[in-house]
Amino acid sequence: MTTKQIEATILGQSYRLACSPETEAALLEAVARVDAEMTKIRNASNVRGTDRIAVMAALSLASELLKLQQSVRHGEAFPAEEIRRTMHQMNQKLGAVLDQHEAL
């Protein structure tokens, strides 16, 4: 697996991160989400110090994740990646059946 280095900026601080080419887009999306959450906390509260802002952002994002996981468990939200994977598998099976039928 090849890795590449990317530059990311979170709350004005630059970070060099390693990732695979396949995960770069997701990592950049995560960086943007963390930066947005930290900026929101810095602008809306008395919290000062990057470490404290980072902890508050981590707690906020973890809370959001836990709520989403709970809603998925209760059937209130659908895990999109699982749906995509299932649809892909179904399409492959359907394609194989159609290929067999055409061969007859």
N, C-alpha and C positions, 0 to 999 in steps of 0.2 A: 504494500500500500504506500503510495507516494504521499508526502506531506508538503504543504507549502506554508509560507509565512504570510500573514496579512497584518496590516496596521488597523487598529480599531481605537476609537476615541470614546471614552465614557466620562462624562462630567468634566470635559476639558483635559483629561489625562489620556495620553497615548499609551496603548498596549500593543505589543507584538504577540500574536497568537498563531499557533500551529493548527492546521486542519487539513483534511483530505480535500481534494477538489470537489468531491461529491457532497461534502458537508459545509462548504464555504457559504452558500446562500443561507442555510439555516443558522449558521453561527453569526453571520452579519445581521440577520433578523433578531437573534437573541441579544446581540450587542445593542441594537437600536432600542429594543424593549427595556433593557436594563438602564440604558442612558436616559430614556424617557421617564422611567419610574424614579430614578435618582434625581433628575432635574425637577420633577414634580414635587418631590419631598423637600428638596432644598428651597424651592420657591414658595412653598405653602406652609413652612413650619420654622420653628426656631432652631431646629437641629442644625448644628454646625460640625464641621469635621467630616472629611470624606469617609472615614471608617464608620462613623455613626450613621451617616446617610446610607452607606452600603448595607449596613445591618437592617435598617428600617426598610429599605427597598427589598432586601432578601425576604424579610418577614411578610411584606405585602405580596410579593410574587408567590411565595410558598402558600400563603392563605388562598390566593386566587387559584393556584394549582389544586389544592385540596378540595376547594369547592367544586371545581370542574370534575375532578375524579369522583367525587361523591355523586354529582349529577349523572355522570356516565353510569355508575353502579346502579343508580335508581332508574335508569332508562330515560332520563330527562334530556340527555345530550347524546349525540352519536359520535363515536370515535372515527373521524373521517379517514384516517390511514387504514384502519381495519376494514372499513367499507370498501376503500379503493382496492386493497389486497384481495378481498373476497370477490369483488367484481372482476378483477384481472384473472383470478383462478377460474371463475365461471366462464369467462370469455375463452380461455384456453381450452377448457373441457368442451365447450360448445364447438369451437373451431376444430378440435380433434374429431368429434362426432360427425361434423359436416364433411370433413376430409374423408372419413371412412365411408360415408354415404355416397360421396361423389366417386370414390374408387370402385364402388359396386356397380 
